[in-house]
Amino acid sequence: MRKPFIAGNWKMNTDAAGASALAAGLAKALAGVTTVDVAVCPPFVYLQRVAEALAGSTIRLGAQDVYFEDNGAFTGEISCAMLKDVCCTYVIVGHSERRHVIGETDALINKKVAAVIASGLQPILCAGELLEEREAGKTESVVAGQIRKGLAGITAEQMAAVTIAYEPVWAIGTGRTATAAQAQEVHAMIRELLGEMYNERVAAQTRIQYGGSAKPSNTAELMANADVDGLLVGGAGLKVDDFAAMIKTVA
């Protein structure tokens, strides 16, 4: 049985006071919730402050990105060791905004996945198609290609640390959401792909989140699908009441 996993991606939002207040509010609102794994992923500069606000709670800390080198002359980058030093557990890797706005390649994303796992952190590997790719019937080939390349060289044993997040790019921050049926179709494809790449055990144990305008009103419908194991939440994750409501719905 895969334990539900809901993570809030705060993206480039909040300030110091707001980040602390949001984290503290969530810790209070979700006290006692143990049947759902929960994480928040604030901007790098607020990780330590949020870690302090979450101390003693069951909410885990995640980062929105990482670099694959251990240390050195990489101005502006953050290493896995630095993330561990501020109490991170998870790292989002290959988010669509990193791919399509920043220009990250599958090869770079793969290096990051490998580095995250080697460090003892847990990657949330994102994959998803653009609107024109969906309309051209390329959803399966695009998503499968991103996952195959992102997991290149990752062993079946290492997959125990990996979460996959399916995020249709056309549904991120647009107000559009994949229907429950559309989400389930792609999630089932991803699980079948993992079985082909590894084995049925890996396919059965790997958690697959849905990310794309998930909110309180569609949480129950999305999570009712057999292969939707959690949510990667954007805008709704910035509001204590909304994010807490989503988690309590799943719990």
Buried (B, 14 or more C-beta within 10 A) or exposed (E): EEEBBBBBBBBEBBEEEBBBBBBBBBBEBBEEBEEBBBBBBBBBEBBBBBBEBBEEBBBBBBBBBBBBEEEEEEEEBBBBEBBBEBBBBBBBBBBBBBBEEEEBEBEBBBBBBBBBBEBEBBBBBBBBBBEEBBEEEBBBEBBBBBBBBBBBEBEEEBBEBBBBBBBBBBBBEEEEBBEBEBBBBBBBBBBEBBBEBBEEEBBEBBBBBBBBBBBBEBBEBBBEBEBBBBBBBBBBBBBBEBBBBBBBBBB
